[in-house]
Amino acid sequence: MPDIHIERRHALGLPLARQIARRWIGRLESDFRLQCRYEEGSPNDQVAVQGLGVAGWVVVNARFLQVQLDLRFPLVALRSMIEQRIARELDEELDGHAAPPDAPKRRAPAKKVAAKKVAAKKAAPKKTPAKAAPRTPRTRKP
């Protein structure tokens, strides 16, 4: 299972999706020092992604863009930060291009989910440790 999976639906059509994907992939190559090999196909284009600690692919379709990346050590520790940045940059590229009405809603960013967990923890009643009985000093017998 990939460490990063991002899918964005759009209403661009394949020619415009290709153009946007090529521009976005160029940014990925320069920002993350990745090597990407773009292969055009009839229903889908596939982009093989390779880099230091990263391997995966991107699928470009007339209706969606999908990113699947596997991270290796030490990038696994930075997974959420890398995923958020890739999602943000992909959203910026697709901004203004409405998704079809049957498109699923986007997931909430990891920060919001984590914030809810922290809030739930704070709201839970805290356990107070039981008080230990006072110690009585020992006396020596003469």
C-alpha positions in Angstrom: 0.0 0.0 0.0 1.4 3.4 -0.9 2.4 5.9 1.8 0.8 8.8 -0.1 -2.4 8.5 -2.1 -4.0 11.6 -3.5 -6.8 11.7 -6.1 -8.4 14.8 -7.5 -11.4 14.8 -9.8 -11.7 17.5 -12.5 -13.7 18.5 -15.6 -10.7 19.4 -17.8 -10.7 16.8 -20.4 -7.5 14.9 -21.3 -5.6 17.6 -23.4 -5.9 20.3 -20.7 -5.3 17.8 -17.9 -2.1 16.7 -19.6 -0.9 20.3 -19.9 -1.6 21.0 -16.2 -0.1 17.7 -15.2 3.1 18.4 -17.1 3.5 21.8 -15.5 2.8 20.3 -12.0 5.2 17.4 -12.6 7.9 19.9 -13.7 7.5 21.6 -10.3 7.7 18.2 -8.5 10.9 17.5 -10.3 12.6 20.7 -9.4 11.2 21.1 -5.8 11.8 17.5 -4.7 14.6 16.6 -7.1 12.6 13.7 -8.7 13.0 12.1 -12.0 9.7 11.7 -13.8 9.1 9.8 -17.0 5.8 10.8 -18.7 4.1 8.3 -21.0 1.0 9.3 -22.9 -1.7 6.7 -23.4 -5.2 6.7 -24.9 -7.4 6.6 -21.8 -4.7 7.4 -19.2 -1.3 8.9 -19.1 1.1 7.5 -16.6 4.1 9.2 -15.0 6.8 7.1 -13.3 8.3 8.9 -10.4 11.7 8.1 -8.9 13.9 9.9 -6.5 16.0 9.5 -3.4 13.7 7.8 -1.0 10.6 8.1 -3.3 9.1 5.8 -5.9 5.6 5.8 -7.4 3.4 7.0 -10.2 0.9 9.6 -11.3 -2.1 8.8 -13.5 -3.6 11.6 -15.6 -7.1 11.0 -17.0 -9.8 13.1 -18.6 -11.7 13.0 -15.2 -9.0 12.7 -12.5 -5.4 12.9 -11.4 -4.1 10.3 -9.1 -0.8 10.2 -7.2 0.6 7.1 -5.5 4.0 7.4 -3.8 6.0 5.0 -1.6 8.4 6.7 0.8 11.5 5.1 2.2 13.5 6.0 5.2 14.0 8.8 6.3 11.2 10.4 4.3 8.6 8.2 6.0 8.8 10.5 9.1 7.9 13.5 6.9 5.0 11.7 5.2 2.2 14.1 6.3 4.2 17.2 5.5 5.0 15.9 2.0 1.4 14.7 1.4 0.0 18.1 2.4 2.4 20.0 0.2 1.8 17.8 -2.9 -2.0 18.1 -2.3 -1.8 21.8 -1.9 0.2 22.3 -5.1 -2.0 20.0 -7.0 -5.1 21.9 -5.8 -3.5 25.2 -6.9 -2.9 23.8 -10.4 -6.5 22.5 -10.6 -8.0 25.7 -9.0 -11.0 27.0 -11.0 -11.8 23.7 -12.7 -14.9 22.3 -11.2 -15.1 18.6 -10.5 -18.1 16.6 -11.9 -21.1 16.5 -9.5 -20.6 12.8 -8.8 -17.1 13.4 -7.5 -16.5 12.4 -3.9 -15.7 15.0 -1.3 -12.1 15.6 -0.4 -10.7 14.2 2.8 -10.1 16.6 5.7 -6.4 17.4 6.0 -4.5 15.4 8.6 -4.1 18.5 10.9 -7.8 18.9 11.4 -8.3 15.2 12.3 -5.3 15.4 14.7 -6.7 18.5 16.3 -10.0 16.8 16.9 -8.3 13.9 18.6 -6.3 16.3 20.8 -9.5 18.1 21.7 -11.3 14.9 22.6 -8.3 13.9 24.8 -8.5 17.2 26.6 -12.2 16.9 27.2 -12.0 13.4 28.6 -11.9 13.3 32.4 -8.5 12.9 33.9 -7.7 10.1 36.2 -6.3 11.2 39.5 -3.9 8.9 41.2 -5.0 7.4 44.5 -3.3 9.0 47.5 -0.9 6.8 49.3 -1.3 6.3 53.0 1.2 8.3 55.1 4.2 6.4 56.2 4.9 6.0 59.8 8.6 6.1 60.9 10.1 2.9 62.2 11.5 2.9 65.6 14.3 0.6 66.8 13.7 -1.6 69.7 16.3 -1.3 72.4 
